[in-house]
Amino acid sequence: MLPGPKDVTEPHKELRFTRGAQATLFALVGAICCGASSAIVILNLIPKDPLTPWWWPLLPLPLAALCFRLAFRCARHAYIILTPLGIEIFPFFNSRKNLQVLYWSEIADAEVNKTNQLVIHFNEEQTAGVVASLAPLSPARRNLLEQAIAGRIDFEWVEVSPPKDHRA
């Protein structure tokens, strides 16, 4: 029906967070528009003389279609992806052109503040970085994102020596 995101070669190595809260809001507005259209049709069928012109029930339908399309897009496409390389942040519009990739080696610290913003610091003085709103994510997903980023930043690389060959 609609082209979706491309298949991921190694999906077990990434965490994808979609705009679930925004998708719910758009779907709700679309359903309200469909309900308004149905209510206008029903109200026009009750009296002998219609209360409104015949085309009025059609007015909310384009907005409903747009809202359902946006809800589908928000639920299907990623907003933030955590990969082995770093954090990928996709904006709502022109995501291919305005994609922002933050490599783990660039990130000194990250936090989720009380205003539901992901603040990523590039230096220890916390004078440079990126701020991304977490309002598009559902509250449960915000907590998972915070735990995943904190776990990755606090992770220390341990040098592992190759296993010894005991055949000799």
Contact map, one row per residue, 1 for C-alpha under 8 A:
111000000000000000000000000000000000000000000000000000000000000000000000000000000000000000000000000000000000000000000000000000000000000000000000000000000000000000000000
111100000000000000000000000000000000000000000000000000000000000000000000000000000000000000000000000000000000000000000000000000000000000000000000000000000000000000000000
111110000000000000000000000000000000000000000000000000000000000000000000000000000000000000000000000000000000000000000000000000000000000000000000000000000000000000000000
011111000000000000000000000000000000000000000000000000000000000000000000000110000000000000000000000000000000000000000000000000000000000000000000000000000000000000000000
001111100000000000000000000000000000000000000000000000000000000000000000000110000000000000000000000000000000000000000000000000000000000000000000000000000000000000000000
000111110000000000000000000000000000000000000000000000000000000000000000000000000000000000000000000000000000000000000000000000000000000000000000000000000000000000000000
000011111000000000000000000000000000000000000000000000000000000000000000000000000000000000000000000000000000000000000000000000000000000000000000000000000000000000000000
000001111110000000000000000000000000000000000000000000000000000000000000000000000000000000000000000000000000000000000000000000000000000000000000000000000000000000000000
000000111110000000000000000000000000000000000000000000000000000000000000000000000000000000000000000000000000000000000000000000000000000000000000000000000000000000000000
000000011111110000000000000000000000000000000000000000000000000000000000000000000000000000000000000000000000000000000000000000000000000000000000000000000000000000000000
000000011111111000000000000000000000000000000000000000000000000000000000000000000000000000000000000000000000000000000000000000000000000000000000000000000000000000000000
000000000111111000000000000000000000000000000000000000000000000000000000000000000000000000000000000000000000000000000000000000000000000000000000000000000000000000000000
000000000111111000000000000000000000000000000000000000000000000000000000000000000011000000000000000000000000000000000000000000000000000000000000000000000000000000000000
000000000111111100000000000000000000000000000000000000000000000000000000000000001111000000000000000000000000000000000000000000000000000000000000000000000000000000000000
000000000011111110000000000000000000000000000000000000000000000000000000000000001110000000000000000000000000000000000000000000000000000000000000000000000000000000000000
000000000000011111000000000000000000000000000000000000000000000000000000000001111100000000000000000000000000000000000000000000000000000000000000000000000000000000000000
000000000000001111100000000000000000000000000000000000000000000000000000000001111000000000000000000000000000000000000000000000000000000010001000100000000000000000000000
000000000000000111110000000000000000000000000000000000000000000000000000011111110000000000000000000000000000000000000000000000000000000110000000000000000000000000000000
000000000000000011111110000000000000000000000000000000000000000000000000011011100000000000000000000000000000000000000000000000000000000111000000000000000000000000000000
000000000000000001111111000000000000000000000000000000000000000000000000011000000000000000000000000000000000000000000000000000000000000111000000000000000000000000000000
000000000000000000111111100000000000000000000000000000000000000000000000000000000000000000000000000000000000000000000000000000000000001111000000000000000000000000000000
000000000000000000111111110000000000000000000000000000000000000000000010010000000000000000000000000000000000000000000000000000000000000110000000000000000000000000000000
000000000000000000111111111000000000000000000000000000000000000000000111111000000000000000000000000000000000000000000000000000000000000000000000000000000000000000000000
000000000000000000011111111100000000000000000000000000000000000000000010000000000000000000000000000000000000000000000000000000000000000000000000000000000000000000000000
000000000000000000001111111110000000000000000000000000000000000000000010000000000000000000000000000000000000000000000000000000000000000000000000000000000000000000000000
000000000000000000000111111111000000000000000000000000000000000000110110000000000000000000000000000000000000000000000000000000000000000000000000000000000000000000000000
000000000000000000000011111111100000000000000000000000000000000000110010000000000000000000000000000000000000000000000000000000000000000000000000000000000000000000000000
000000000000000000000001111111110000000000000000000000000000000000000000000000000000000000000000000000000000000000000000000000000000000000000000000000000000000000000000
000000000000000000000000111111111000000000000000000000000000000100100000000000000000000000000000000000000000000000000000000000000000000000000000000000000000000000000000
000000000000000000000000011111111100000000000000000000000000001111110000000000000000000000000000000000000000000000000000000000000000000000000000000000000000000000000000
000000000000000000000000001111111110000000000000000000000000000100000000000000000000000000000000000000000000000000000000000000000000000000000000000000000000000000000000
000000000000000000000000000111111111000000000000000000000000000100000000000000000000000000000000000000000000000000000000000000000000000000000000000000000000000000000000
000000000000000000000000000011111111100000000000000000000001101100000000000000000000000000000000000000000000000000000000000000000000000000000000000000000000000000000000
000000000000000000000000000001111111110000000000000000000001100100000000000000000000000000000000000000000000000000000000000000000000000000000000000000000000000000000000
000000000000000000000000000000111111111000000000000000000000000000000000000000000000000000000000000000000000000000000000000000000000000000000000000000000000000000000000
000000000000000000000000000000011111111100000000000000001001000000000000000000000000000000000000000000000000000000000000000000000000000000000000000000000000000000000000
000000000000000000000000000000001111111110000000000000011111100000000000000000000000000000000000000000000000000000000000000000000000000000000000000000000000000000000000
000000000000000000000000000000000111111111000000000000001000000000000000000000000000000000000000000000000000000000000000000000000000000000000000000000000000000000000000
000000000000000000000000000000000011111111100000000000000000000000000000000000000000000000000000000000000000000000000000000000000000000000000000000000000000000000000000
000000000000000000000000000000000001111111110000000000011000000000000000000000000000000000000000000000000000000000000000000000000000000000000000000000000000000000000000
000000000000000000000000000000000000111111111000000000001000000000000000000000000000000000000000000000000000000000000000000000000000000000000000000000000000000000000000
000000000000000000000000000000000000011111111100000000000000000000000000000000000000000000000000000000000000000000000000000000000000000000000000000000000000000000000000
000000000000000000000000000000000000001111111110001000000000000000000000000000000000000000000000000000000000000000000000000000000000000000000000000000000000000000000000
000000000000000000000000000000000000000111111110111100000000000000000000000000000000000000000000000000000000000000000000000000000000000000000000000000000000000000000000
000000000000000000000000000000000000000011111111010000000000000000000000000000000000000000000000000000000000000000000000000000000000000000000000000000000000000000000000
000000000000000000000000000000000000000001111111000000000000000000000000000000000000000000000000000000000000000000000000000000000000000000000000000000000000000000000000
000000000000000000000000000000000000000000111111111000000000000000000000000000000000000000000000000000000000000000000000000000000000000000000000000000000000000000000000
000000000000000000000000000000000000000000001111110000000000000000000000000000000000000000000000000000000000000000000000000000000000000000000000000000000000000000000000
000000000000000000000000000000000000000000010011111000000000000000000000000000000000000000000000000000000000000000000000000000000000000000000000000000000000000000000000
000000000000000000000000000000000000000000011011111111000000000000000000000000000000000000000000000000000000000000000000000000000000000000000000000000000000000000000000
000000000000000000000000000000000000000000110010111110000000000000000000000000000000000000000000000000000000000000000000000000000000000000000000000000000000000000000000
000000000000000000000000000000000000000000010000011111010000000000000000000000000000000000000000000000000000000000000000000000000000000000000000000000000000000000000000
000000000000000000000000000000000000000000000000011111110000000000000000000000000000000000000000000000000000000000000000000000000000000000000000000000000000000000000000
000000000000000000000000000000000000000000000000010111111000000000000000000000000000000000000000000000000000000000000000000000000000000000000000000000000000000000000000
000000000000000000000000000000000000000000000000000011111110000000000000000000000000000000000000000000000000000000000000000000000000000000000000000000000000000000000000
000000000000000000000000000000000000100100000000000111111110000000000000000000000000000000000000000000000000000000000000000000000000000000000000000000000000000000000000
000000000000000000000000000000000001110110000000000001111111100000000000000000000000000000000000000000000000000000000000000000000000000000000000000000000000000000000000
000000000000000000000000000000000000100000000000000000111111110000000000000000000000000000000000000000000000000000000000000000000000000000000000000000000000000000000000
000000000000000000000000000000000000100000000000000000111111111000000000000000000000000000000000000000000000000000000000000000000000000000000000000000000000000000000000
000000000000000000000000000000001101100000000000000000001111111100000000000000000000000000000000000000000000000000000000000000000000000000000000000000000000000000000000
000000000000000000000000000000001100100000000000000000001111111110000000000000000000000000000000000000000000000000000000000000000000000000000000000000000000000000000000
000000000000000000000000000000000000000000000000000000000111111111000000000000000000000000000000000000000000000000000000000000000000000000000000000000000000000000000000
000000000000000000000000000001001000000000000000000000000011111111100000000000000000000000000000000000000000000000000000000000000000000000000000000000000000000000000000
000000000000000000000000000011111100000000000000000000000001111111110000000000000000000000000000000000000000000000000000000000000000000000000000000000000000000000000000
000000000000000000000000000001000000000000000000000000000000111111111000000000000000000000000000000000000000000000000000000000000000000000000000000000000000000000000000
000000000000000000000000000001000000000000000000000000000000011111111100000000000000000000000000000000000000000000000000000000000000000000000000000000000000000000000000
000000000000000000000000011011000000000000000000000000000000001111111110000000000000000000000000000000000000000000000000000000000000000000000000000000000000000000000000
000000000000000000000000011001000000000000000000000000000000000111111111000000000000000000000000000000000000000000000000000000000000000000000000000000000000000000000000
000000000000000000000000000000000000000000000000000000000000000011111111100000000000000000000000000000000000000000000000000000000000000000000000000000000000000000000000
000000000000000000000010010000000000000000000000000000000000000001111111110000000000000000000000000000000000000000000000000000000000000000000000000000000000000000000000
000000000000000000000111111000000000000000000000000000000000000000111111111000000000000000000000000000000000000000000000000000000000000000000000000000000000000000000000
000000000000000000000010000000000000000000000000000000000000000000011111111100000000000000000000000000000000000000000000000000000000000000000000000000000000000000000000
000000000000000000000010000000000000000000000000000000000000000000001111111110000000000000000000000000000000000000000000000000000000000000000000000000000000000000000000
000000000000000001110110000000000000000000000000000000000000000000000111111111000000000000000000000000000000000000000000000000000000000000000000000000000000000000000000
000000000000000001110010000000000000000000000000000000000000000000000011111111000000000000000000000000000000000000000000000000000000000000000000000000000000000000000000
000110000000000001000000000000000000000000000000000000000000000000000001111111000000000000000000000000000000000000000000000000000000000000000000000000000000000000000000
000110000000000001100000000000000000000000000000000000000000000000000000111111100000000000000000000000000000000000000000000000000000000000000000000000000000000000000000
000000000000000111100000000000000000000000000000000000000000000000000000011111111000000001000000000000000000000000000000000000000000000000000000000000000000000000000000
000000000000000111100000000000000000000000000000000000000000000000000000000011111000000011110000000000000000000000000000000000000000000000000000000000000000000000000000
000000000000000111000000000000000000000000000000000000000000000000000000000001111100001111000000000000000000000000000000000000000000000000000000000000000000000000000000
000000000000011110000000000000000000000000000000000000000000000000000000000001111110001110000000000000000000000000000000000000000000000000000000000000000000000000000000
000000000000011100000000000000000000000000000000000000000000000000000000000000011111011100000000000000000000000000000000000000000000000000000000000000000000000000000000
000000000000111000000000000000000000000000000000000000000000000000000000000000001111111100000000000000000000000000000000000000000000000000000000000000000000000000000000
000000000000110000000000000000000000000000000000000000000000000000000000000000000111110000000000000000000000000000000000000000000000000000000000000000000000000000000000
000000000000000000000000000000000000000000000000000000000000000000000000000000000011111000000000000000110000000000000000000000000000000000000000000000000000000000000000
000000000000000000000000000000000000000000000000000000000000000000000000000000000111111100000000000011110000000000000000000000000000000000000000000000000000000000000000
000000000000000000000000000000000000000000000000000000000000000000000000000000011110111110000000000011110000000000000000000000000000000000000000000000000000000000000000
000000000000000000000000000000000000000000000000000000000000000000000000000000011110011111000000001111000000000000000000000000000000000000000000000000000000000000000000
000000000000000000000000000000000000000000000000000000000000000000000000000000111000001111100000001110000000000000000000000000000000000000000000000000000000000000000000
000000000000000000000000000000000000000000000000000000000000000000000000000001110000000111110011011100000000000000000000000000000000000000000000000000000000000000000000
000000000000000000000000000000000000000000000000000000000000000000000000000000100000000011111110011000000000000000000000000000000000000000000000000000000000000000000000
000000000000000000000000000000000000000000000000000000000000000000000000000000100000000001111110000000000000000000000000000000000000000000000000000000000000000000000000
000000000000000000000000000000000000000000000000000000000000000000000000000000000000000000111110000000000000000000000000000000000000000000000000000000000000000000000000
000000000000000000000000000000000000000000000000000000000000000000000000000000000000000000111111110000000000000000000000000000000000000000000000000000000000000000000000
000000000000000000000000000000000000000000000000000000000000000000000000000000000000000001111111111000000000000000000000000000000000000000000000000000000000000000000000
000000000000000000000000000000000000000000000000000000000000000000000000000000000000000001000111111000000000000000000000000000000000000000000000000000000000000000000000
000000000000000000000000000000000000000000000000000000000000000000000000000000000000000000000111111000000000000000000000000000000000000000000000000000000000000000000000
000000000000000000000000000000000000000000000000000000000000000000000000000000000000000001100111111100000000000000000000000000000000000000000000000000000000000000000000
000000000000000000000000000000000000000000000000000000000000000000000000000000000000000111100011111110000000000000000000000000000000000000000000000000000000000000000000
000000000000000000000000000000000000000000000000000000000000000000000000000000000000000111000000011111000000000000000000000000000000000000000000000000000000000000000000
000000000000000000000000000000000000000000000000000000000000000000000000000000000000011110000000001111100000000000000000000000000000000000000000000000000000000000000000
000000000000000000000000000000000000000000000000000000000000000000000000000000000000011100000000000111110110000000000000000000000000000000000000000000000000000000000000
000000000000000000000000000000000000000000000000000000000000000000000000000000000000111000000000000011111110000000000000000000000000000000000000000000000000000000000000
000000000000000000000000000000000000000000000000000000000000000000000000000000000000111000000000000001111110000000000000000000000000000000000000000000001000000000000000
000000000000000000000000000000000000000000000000000000000000000000000000000000000000000000000000000000111111000000000000000000000000000000000000000000000000000000000000
000000000000000000000000000000000000000000000000000000000000000000000000000000000000000000000000000001111111000000000000010000000000000000000000000000000000000000000000
000000000000000000000000000000000000000000000000000000000000000000000000000000000000000000000000000001111111110000000001111000000000000000000000000000000000000000000000
000000000000000000000000000000000000000000000000000000000000000000000000000000000000000000000000000000001111110000000001111100000000000000000000000000001000000000000000
000000000000000000000000000000000000000000000000000000000000000000000000000000000000000000000000000000000011111000000001111100000000000000000000000000001000000000000000
000000000000000000000000000000000000000000000000000000000000000000000000000000000000000000000000000000000011111100000111100000000000000000000000000011001000000000000000
000000000000000000000000000000000000000000000000000000000000000000000000000000000000000000000000000000000000111110000111000000000000000000000000010001000000000000000000
000000000000000000000000000000000000000000000000000000000000000000000000000000000000000000000000000000000000011111011110000000000000000000000000010000000000000000000000
000000000000000000000000000000000000000000000000000000000000000000000000000000000000000000000000000000000000001111111110000000000000000000000000000000000000000000000000
000000000000000000000000000000000000000000000000000000000000000000000000000000000000000000000000000000000000000111111000000000000000000000000000000000000000000000000000
000000000000000000000000000000000000000000000000000000000000000000000000000000000000000000000000000000000000000011111000000000000000000000000000000000000000000000000000
000000000000000000000000000000000000000000000000000000000000000000000000000000000000000000000000000000000000000111111100000000000000111000000000000000000000000000000000
000000000000000000000000000000000000000000000000000000000000000000000000000000000000000000000000000000000000000111111110000000000011111000000000000000000000000000000000
000000000000000000000000000000000000000000000000000000000000000000000000000000000000000000000000000000000000011110011111000000000011110000000000000000000000000000000000
000000000000000000000000000000000000000000000000000000000000000000000000000000000000000000000000000000000000011110001111100000001111000000000000000000000000000000000000
000000000000000000000000000000000000000000000000000000000000000000000000000000000000000000000000000000000011111000000111110000001110000000000000000000000000000000000000
000000000000000000000000000000000000000000000000000000000000000000000000000000000000000000000000000000000011110000000011111101111100000000000000000000000000000000000000
000000000000000000000000000000000000000000000000000000000000000000000000000000000000000000000000000000000111100000000001111101111000000000000000000000000000000000000000
000000000000000000000000000000000000000000000000000000000000000000000000000000000000000000000000000000000011100000000000111111111000000000000000000000000000000000000000
000000000000000000000000000000000000000000000000000000000000000000000000000000000000000000000000000000000001100000000000111111100000000000000000000000000000000000000000
000000000000000000000000000000000000000000000000000000000000000000000000000000000000000000000000000000000000000000000000001111100000000000000000000000000000000000000000
000000000000000000000000000000000000000000000000000000000000000000000000000000000000000000000000000000000000000000000000111111111000000000000000000000000000000000000000
000000000000000000000000000000000000000000000000000000000000000000000000000000000000000000000000000000000000000000000000111111111000000000000000000000000000000000000000
000000000000000000000000000000000000000000000000000000000000000000000000000000000000000000000000000000000000000000000000111001111100000000000000000000000000000000000000
000000000000000000000000000000000000000000000000000000000000000000000000000000000000000000000000000000000000000000000011111001111110000000000000000000000000000000000000
000000000000000000000000000000000000000000000000000000000000000000000000000000000000000000000000000000000000000000000011100000011111000000000000000000000000000000000000
000000000000000000000000000000000000000000000000000000000000000000000000000000000000000000000000000000000000000000001111000000001111100000000000000000000000000000000000
000000000000000000000000000000000000000000000000000000000000000000000000000000000000000000000000000000000000000000001110000000000111110000000000000000000000000000000000
000000000000000000000000000000000000000000000000000000000000000000000000000000000000000000000000000000000000000000011100000000000011111100000000000000000000000000000000
000000000000000000000000000000000000000000000000000000000000000000000000000000000000000000000000000000000000000000011100000000000001111110000100000000000000000000000000
000000000000000000001000000000000000000000000000000000000000000000000000000000000000000000000000000000000000000000011000000000000000111111000000000000000000000000000000
000000000000000001111100000000000000000000000000000000000000000000000000000000000000000000000000000000000000000000000000000000000000111111000000000000000000000000000000
000000000000000011111100000000000000000000000000000000000000000000000000000000000000000000000000000000000000000000000000000000000000011111101100000000000000000000000000
000000000000000000111000000000000000000000000000000000000000000000000000000000000000000000000000000000000000000000000000000000000000001111111100000000000000000000000000
000000000000000000000000000000000000000000000000000000000000000000000000000000000000000000000000000000000000000000000000000000000000000011111110000000000000000000000000
000000000000000000000000000000000000000000000000000000000000000000000000000000000000000000000000000000000000000000000000000000000000000001111111000000000000000000000000
000000000000000010000000000000000000000000000000000000000000000000000000000000000000000000000000000000000000000000000000000000000000000011111111100000000000000000000000
000000000000000000000000000000000000000000000000000000000000000000000000000000000000000000000000000000000000000000000000000000000000010011111111110000000000000000000000
000000000000000000000000000000000000000000000000000000000000000000000000000000000000000000000000000000000000000000000000000000000000000000111111111000000000000000000000
000000000000000000000000000000000000000000000000000000000000000000000000000000000000000000000000000000000000000000000000000000000000000000011111111100000000000000000000
000000000000000010000000000000000000000000000000000000000000000000000000000000000000000000000000000000000000000000000000000000000000000000001111111110000000000000000000
000000000000000000000000000000000000000000000000000000000000000000000000000000000000000000000000000000000000001100000000000000000000000000000111111111000000000000000000
000000000000000000000000000000000000000000000000000000000000000000000000000000000000000000000000000000000000000000000000000000000000000000000011111111100000000000000000
000000000000000000000000000000000000000000000000000000000000000000000000000000000000000000000000000000000000000000000000000000000000000000000001111111110000000000000000
000000000000000000000000000000000000000000000000000000000000000000000000000000000000000000000000000000000000010000000000000000000000000000000000111111111000000000000000
000000000000000000000000000000000000000000000000000000000000000000000000000000000000000000000000000000000000011000000000000000000000000000000000011111111100000000000000
000000000000000000000000000000000000000000000000000000000000000000000000000000000000000000000000000000000000000000000000000000000000000000000000001111111110000000000000
000000000000000000000000000000000000000000000000000000000000000000000000000000000000000000000000000000000000000000000000000000000000000000000000000111111110000000000000
000000000000000000000000000000000000000000000000000000000000000000000000000000000000000000000000000000010001110000000000000000000000000000000000000011111110000000000000
000000000000000000000000000000000000000000000000000000000000000000000000000000000000000000000000000000000000000000000000000000000000000000000000000001111111000000000000
000000000000000000000000000000000000000000000000000000000000000000000000000000000000000000000000000000000000000000000000000000000000000000000000000000111111100000000000
000000000000000000000000000000000000000000000000000000000000000000000000000000000000000000000000000000000000000000000000000000000000000000000000000000000111110000000000
000000000000000000000000000000000000000000000000000000000000000000000000000000000000000000000000000000000000000000000000000000000000000000000000000000000011111000000000
000000000000000000000000000000000000000000000000000000000000000000000000000000000000000000000000000000000000000000000000000000000000000000000000000000000001111100000000
000000000000000000000000000000000000000000000000000000000000000000000000000000000000000000000000000000000000000000000000000000000000000000000000000000000000111110000000
000000000000000000000000000000000000000000000000000000000000000000000000000000000000000000000000000000000000000000000000000000000000000000000000000000000000011111000000
000000000000000000000000000000000000000000000000000000000000000000000000000000000000000000000000000000000000000000000000000000000000000000000000000000000000001111100000
000000000000000000000000000000000000000000000000000000000000000000000000000000000000000000000000000000000000000000000000000000000000000000000000000000000000000111110000
000000000000000000000000000000000000000000000000000000000000000000000000000000000000000000000000000000000000000000000000000000000000000000000000000000000000000011111000
000000000000000000000000000000000000000000000000000000000000000000000000000000000000000000000000000000000000000000000000000000000000000000000000000000000000000001111100
000000000000000000000000000000000000000000000000000000000000000000000000000000000000000000000000000000000000000000000000000000000000000000000000000000000000000000111111
000000000000000000000000000000000000000000000000000000000000000000000000000000000000000000000000000000000000000000000000000000000000000000000000000000000000000000011111
000000000000000000000000000000000000000000000000000000000000000000000000000000000000000000000000000000000000000000000000000000000000000000000000000000000000000000001111
000000000000000000000000000000000000000000000000000000000000000000000000000000000000000000000000000000000000000000000000000000000000000000000000000000000000000000001111
